[in-house]
Amino acid sequence: QVFIKDPNGVRICLIEHTQEYREKYM
């Protein structure tokens, strides 16, 4: 279970979309 802050400052739990969110926000 990993948490990051998206551009809006919202904590997103990266469970199902880890790779997708990494590509978008990291």
C-alpha positions as CSV (number, residue, x, y, z in Angstrom):
1,Q,0.0,0.0,0.0
2,V,1.6,3.2,-1.2
3,F,0.5,6.8,-0.9
4,I,1.5,9.8,-3.0
5,K,0.2,13.3,-3.4
6,D,-1.3,14.1,-6.8
7,P,-1.1,17.6,-8.3
8,N,-4.2,18.5,-6.4
9,G,-2.6,17.5,-3.0
10,V,-5.0,14.6,-2.6
11,R,-3.6,11.4,-1.1
12,I,-4.2,8.5,-3.5
13,C,-3.9,4.9,-2.4
14,L,-1.9,3.1,-5.1
15,I,-3.3,-0.4,-5.0
16,E,-5.0,-1.1,-8.3
17,H,-3.4,1.7,-10.3
18,T,0.2,1.8,-9.1
19,Q,1.8,1.7,-12.5
20,E,-0.7,4.1,-14.0
21,Y,-0.3,6.7,-11.3
22,R,3.5,6.4,-11.3
23,E,3.5,7.1,-15.0
24,K,1.2,10.1,-14.5
25,Y,2.6,11.6,-11.3
26,M,6.1,10.4,-10.8
